[in-house]
Amino acid sequence: MNWIKTRYDQFLLALLGVALLACAILVVMKTGSFQETFAEAAAPVTEGNKIPPLVLTEVERAKTALQEPTVWVIENDYEKGNRGSLLVSQPYILGPAGTPIKPTSDAIHTDSLTGRKIPNKWFYAHGLSPLEGSAPMQDPDGDGFFNEDEWRADTDPNNKDSHPPYYTKLFLKQIIRIRFRLIFQSYDPAPTPAAMSFQINTLDLRAPSEFLKLGDMVPKTNYKLEKYEFKERLNDKTGEKEDVSELTLLNTETNEPITLVLTKVIDSPDVYAVFDYEWPTPNQDIRVKKLQEFALRPETDKRYKLIDIKDTEAVIQLPDGQKYTVVRDPRKPAR
């Protein structure tokens, strides 16, 4: 160790010499394997005429992208309140308090038939503007039904094949009762009702008295003598028994019976309903007798039947057998 310390420079030279010798030996060894390493590169090239197929996947993808350029899509979902475009913001209107509000969050118009609010978003969802004063009474598809009718029935106001049923445009306008008075005047006693004769007067026809038997038709009417039943009751004023026998007549048109009491006038009026059919405008009046069938334009092949009439409503039978109540139009004065 003292030798290294005293001859430090000689020691470094000796180490350097050893390193140079090792490098020289390594170079000689690598040189010996040079021919083997570059033998493949130095080999003669074999000529060929086959070209490998080109991979055009990326080219085709780029070609398709050029044919279908990117389109700016505007989200127009009024149910969520989204509306606008790249450079146009959502529209606003002044609300009841005078502050700006989104049109889809309010209802400007009221259904004239039910009084319910028609949401603005319903108009927007169908490409209509609620900002027009006549929006509820417009008919974009020309099917004879207003926008408020379509909203009420949840149909498409832009599709002529999607509309409310035609009978929903039917309203009761008037009830007509034509008097028809009958009186069971007297009868001829006999052992059996079938052998008896009954005197019937039709007061409003101004016809002579008829003496008829059970099963006979009352002339110029739809009534047939159906059944006779003898009855008596005590008269509180005289203390005597009085004859209150009953004669049942059957209306062969309506199949409804009426009961005549001896010497009592019975009114069996013919009742008619006058309907205001509001499809299309101008409106049409339809007069229908109770239990009579009728049709509605344009579906003249479908038959409706008037089955009951009351002061404020009429009940009709639909072609499928269901019942529907026709009421007066609250938008028009009562008659």
TALIN-V794609 format. One record per residue. NEAR is the number of other C-alpha atoms within 12 Angstrom. D_CENTER is the distance of its C-alpha to the mean C-alpha in Angstrom with 1 decimal. Layout:
<<NEAR:D_CENTER> <NEAR:D_CENTER>>
This chain:
<<8:109.8> <8:112.6> <10:113.1> <14:109.4> <11:109.7> <10:112.9> <13:111.8> <14:108.1> <13:108.0> <14:109.7> <17:107.2> <14:104.2> <14:105.8> <15:106.3> <15:102.6> <14:101.6> <14:103.9> <14:102.4> <14:98.9> <14:100.0> <14:101.6> <14:98.4> <14:96.4> <14:98.9> <14:98.8> <14:94.9> <14:95.0> <13:97.6> <12:95.3> <14:92.2> <14:94.3> <13:95.2> <13:91.6> <15:90.7> <13:91.1> <13:88.8> <13:86.1> <12:85.9> <11:86.8> <11:83.1> <11:82.7> <11:86.0> <11:85.2> <8:84.8> <8:81.2> <6:80.1> <7:78.5> <7:75.2> <6:72.7> <6:69.4> <7:66.9> <7:64.4> <7:60.7> <8:58.9> <9:56.0> <10:53.4> <11:50.4> <11:50.4> <12:51.0> <12:47.9> <13:45.8> <13:47.1> <13:46.4> <13:42.8> <13:42.3> <12:43.8> <11:41.4> <10:38.3> <10:39.2> <9:37.5> <10:34.5> <9:33.6> <11:30.1> <16:28.4> <15:26.0> <20:23.1> <19:20.9> <26:19.6> <20:18.2> <16:21.9> <23:23.3> <21:25.0> <26:25.7> <18:29.0> <14:31.3> <12:34.9> <9:36.5> <10:33.7> <13:32.8> <22:29.5> <21:28.9> <20:29.6> <21:29.4> <16:31.5> <16:30.1> <12:31.0> <8:34.3> <9:35.2> <11:34.8> <16:32.8> <20:29.5> <27:26.8> <33:23.9> <32:21.4> <25:23.0> <26:22.4> <27:20.3> <30:22.0> <30:19.7> <25:18.7> <26:16.0> <23:18.3> <25:16.7> <16:16.4> <13:18.8> <15:16.9> <21:17.5> <30:15.1> <31:16.2> <33:18.1> <31:17.0> <36:13.4> <33:15.3> <31:17.6> <25:15.2> <27:14.0> <20:17.6> <27:17.8> <26:20.5> <32:20.2> <23:23.9> <15:23.7> <13:24.1> <20:21.9> <33:18.9> <34:16.4> <25:17.6> <25:17.6> <26:15.9> <26:16.5> <21:15.2> <22:16.8> <27:14.2> <34:15.2> <36:12.4> <34:13.5> <40:12.3> <37:12.1> <34:9.8> <38:7.3> <37:8.1> <28:7.8> <20:4.3> <17:3.7> <24:4.0> <30:7.7> <36:10.3> <25:12.9> <19:11.8> <18:12.6> <16:11.2> <22:7.5> <31:7.0> <27:6.4> <27:9.0> <29:12.4> <36:13.9> <31:12.0> <33:14.6> <36:17.4> <37:19.7> <40:23.1> <35:25.9> <30:29.1> <31:30.8> <22:33.9> <20:36.6> <17:39.5> <18:42.5> <23:44.0> <24:47.1> <35:49.0> <32:52.3> <37:54.0> <29:57.5> <26:59.8> <32:60.6> <17:63.6> <17:64.6> <14:65.0> <9:65.4> <15:61.8> <24:58.5> <21:58.3> <16:61.6> <25:60.8> <26:59.9> <39:57.5> <28:57.7> <40:54.3> <32:53.9> <29:50.8> <22:51.5> <20:48.9> <18:49.8> <14:53.4> <16:54.4> <15:57.6> <21:57.7> <26:56.8> <23:58.6> <31:56.3> <29:56.2> <28:53.5> <23:51.2> <26:51.8> <22:49.2> <32:49.7> <20:50.4> <17:47.8> <26:45.1> <22:42.7> <32:44.7> <30:46.8> <37:49.5> <29:48.3> <25:50.5> <34:53.5> <24:54.6> <22:57.8> <15:57.5> <15:59.9> <15:59.8> <13:62.4> <12:62.5> <9:63.1> <9:64.9> <9:67.3> <9:67.6> <11:67.3> <14:64.8> <18:62.5> <21:60.6> <24:56.8> <27:56.1> <29:52.5> <40:51.3> <30:47.8> <38:46.1> <27:43.0> <23:40.5> <20:40.2> <18:37.1> <23:35.0> <17:37.1> <20:37.6> <20:41.2> <30:43.1> <29:46.4> <36:49.4> <30:52.2> <29:55.6> <22:56.4> <22:53.2> <22:50.8> <27:47.3> <23:44.4> <27:41.6> <20:39.6> <25:37.1> <28:33.8> <28:31.3> <40:28.0> <30:27.4> <37:23.7> <30:22.7> <30:20.1> <26:18.7> <30:17.4> <23:18.9> <16:21.6> <10:24.3> <17:23.2> <20:24.5> <22:26.1> <27:25.8> <26:28.5> <33:28.1> <30:30.7> <32:30.1> <26:29.3> <26:28.9> <25:26.2> <28:24.5> <26:22.0> <31:19.5> <23:19.8> <16:19.0> <15:18.3> <13:21.8> <12:22.2> <20:19.9> <21:21.8> <31:20.9> <32:23.7> <36:24.8> <31:26.2> <26:27.1> <31:27.9> <24:28.7> <21:29.9> <21:26.7> <25:24.0> <33:23.6> <31:22.1> <37:20.8> <26:20.3> <25:17.4> <23:18.4> <12:17.5> <14:19.8> <13:17.5> <18:18.4> <24:16.6> <25:18.5> <34:18.9> <32:20.5> <30:22.4> <25:21.0> <18:22.4> <14:22.7> <14:25.4> <10:28.7> <15:29.2> <14:31.6>>
